[in-house]
Amino acid sequence: MVELRYPLIHYYSIAVLGLNLSTIVLGLTFLSFPGESAFWDFSGWIFLSSWTSTIMLALLAPQILVVLKPTSKRTKRLGYITIAVLDAAKVSAFALSLLLSTSNSNAISEIGSALVLLYASFFGCSAMNSYFAFNIVKQTKNSKLVSPKEKKTTPKTAKPRFSSNKKLPLLHIGILLIGSMALGLMVYFAIISLVGVYLDGINGLMGVISASFGWLFSIFTWSTTVGGIKILRRLHLPRLAIGFGLIGLITGSILLAPMIAVPSIISEVNTGFGEAYGADWEERIPPSAMNYFKSNQLIAAEYFLSKPLNDCIVKENISFYNGSTGNEEGLQLFFDAYLPPLTNQPLPGANSTLIRIHGGGFTIGDKGIGNMPLMNRYFAAQGYCVFDIQYGLINRSSLLSFGRIITPEHVIGNYSVNDMLRHIGLFCQYLTNHQSEYPANLSSAFISGGSAGGHLTCATALAIASGNYTSTFGSELNIKGYVPFYPAIDLESKIDGGVSNQEFYSPASLISANSPPCLIYHGNQDGLVAPQNSIDIKDRYTNQANPACLTIFLPFAGHGSDINFYGYYNQFFLYYMERFLYLHR
């Protein structure tokens, strides 16, 4: 007979079992019938609740149950295994989410193995959680409920700080050290999420992932913390266990804050969207277009399980320039074309042109894997002709030099900002000369890019719209709008030695009362590109009596917060970007 100190543990374990079984059922249903309804957002929170409640059960159950020694050991062992599976699943989910977000393919034959591993992590973790909860339910089903007054007391005996078995404490101490280092990394991520804007260098770079994967790091933090508490109790170090637990609780809560905070700005952004692009903007989008759009800014189930995108046509590595003289000898520039699917149904993009410019501090980067290819696919499936292009880069070592692993050697040279914009102009002229090969509507064109690509996006769009640079960009493109992400427009350091045009260093100087509409995304804790850059663009529009600019600052977000395509930040991006493009195409 099992003695139960607190009857609630039985009912709590039933609830945990129910949540985990619901997670499995809802997860399978979502994969079978993915959607954009609020129901799937609610379901995502059930997923999160099932994992956090299991973590709490793993902490409490072995302490609350007073059982025979063999059963007690089994329960504790099962708790350790459950925590280990949770940790492994979250690390796996992080790696696989990153892999899927940067994949340049939507074919199951190419990404199928990654999806299988992602789903195995998700459902395997929930199955392990369910088995653990079921084990506790089974133990407590017919248990004798004992009140504190009825509970027999036993004489207290001094416990050795460590077991006489030398192997046991060494194993526990090793695991504890690994868990402590993992918790230390999570504390570091939490600090970056709070104060990233005051950091730079490697700290700012780490902000790319700290908040974007906050929910995942939060679960990892709490499960690692519970594992550490269990080991510290096993080693009879209760004060350290309390301290370890408090650090983990606070850290995990901070890391979960971005997922909770993003919905809080929806009302503010909707208001700003109306002020910039017309109070009737929602009425101007017909149901036929809405069928292709995200119906909600956030769908939590997508964070955890992703979902396939609609089909489009992809043509890769098309050459548009081969340098042969001067410092451009050997320079080769290519682009990828993401074109609308062949269909008889009218698509919202109506073949409008969308040129995407990658970032990388003007020194690294590439099209494709270096420029969020799933976003290119997403808009091509909506009917846009998306062109992901290369341009010449500066041959200089920097904090981002590790990015050379994805940077083709044939684009690296001593190129100025002027050169980069000329290369983009060469693509614009190539597109004009080869218009018959693509269904792109050049009279309805948009430019988009992030970081250094955000700077070039601003300079390109504003220069073309001004009508003063036709020798560089041609005259066929009609810029209807541009979307810079965290634009690095502050080039006071003159990274190319100060040889470029002043207006290309400071593209905001090109803004006028007639400049095209602009939609900007920026993390308010960006430690690499100051949010002030985006404020300056908005202020310039205001000073020119041009209301058609909206800057969206995302809470806790660092640089590159769109790195997780299915994350809460990028979902938010897409919801407003697709509406912005449709309204101005």
Order of alpha helices (4+ residues) and beta strands (2+ residues): beta-alpha-alpha-beta-alpha-alpha-beta-alpha-alpha-alpha-alpha-alpha-alpha-alpha-beta-beta-beta-alpha-beta-beta-beta-alpha-beta-alpha-alpha-beta-alpha-beta-alpha-beta-alpha
